[in-house]
Amino acid sequence: ILIAALICIFSLIGCEDYLDKPIEGQIPTEDIDYTNLSMMRYPVEGVYGSCRSTRLIGWDIRAVDLYRSDQAVKGGKVDDQPAMETVLEKYQYNNTEWFVNNPWGTFYGVINECETALDELDKFREYCTSSGDLALNDQYKAEVRFWRAMGYWRVARYYGDICWFDKEIPSIDLRLSPREEAYAWIIGEIKDLREDLPTEHPNKHALKGIVTRWAADMLLAKAAADVQ
């Protein structure tokens, strides 16, 4: 169900081959040889593995997306999760319900892991000597940046004003940025990263299911539609 939902959302036709792989990226950092460029994709696959789990798709997240359209059952029975009706249908918001807090944590979890993967790719880049290796590093970064933009888009769409992740700043010191500023960054980021993504149709690429410009263009359209 999770994979089917990802395919539906991103229109990544033929994703199963790649998304079904055990690509959790659970490799101790001391075992990574950054001079071995055959390992350069490992951080990227770790991000895919995380997004494939409940990071971006979960029943509670889909309930928030769909509850008001009367297309989602809020739980296993009629009287299950009564707070969802209060918060999502009657618009009586609060910050104590688990399904209000959960998307915030999961989306920022994706952003956090993307930041880590980008740091790892920078370490590999130091040993990229050919134009081909540098282009591949750019592509891998673009794939990770896509998922980071996806995380920011989701959290901005759900909560409006959002924080920018910065591992150098304690969470208590983070401040909210206006929704308009967040969307301007998201749209600009997608326009920039899409240039380094593969141009093949998703089901024509050797790694079926990886992010291509098709996915980037769709996310760009969704983000732009939110602010029109």
Salt bridges, closest charged atoms under 4 A:
GLU24 OE2 - ARG52 NH2 2.20
GLU45 OE2 - LYS21 NZ 3.85
ASP65 OD2 - ARG62 NH1 2.80
GLU113 OE2 - ARG55 NH2 2.84
GLU115 OE2 - ARG148 NH1 3.10
ASP119 OD2 - LYS167 NZ 2.99
GLU120 OE2 - LYS123 NZ 3.21
ASP122 OD1 - LYS141 NZ 2.48
ASP138 OD1 - ARG125 NH1 2.94
GLU143 OE1 - ARG41 NH2 2.73
GLU189 OE2 - ARG145 NE 2.79
GLU189 OE2 - ARG148 NH2 2.89
ASP192 OD2 - ARG145 NH2 2.74
GLU195 OE2 - ARG194 NH1 2.88
ASP217 OD1 - ARG194 NE 2.75
ASP226 OD2 - ARG157 NE 2.99
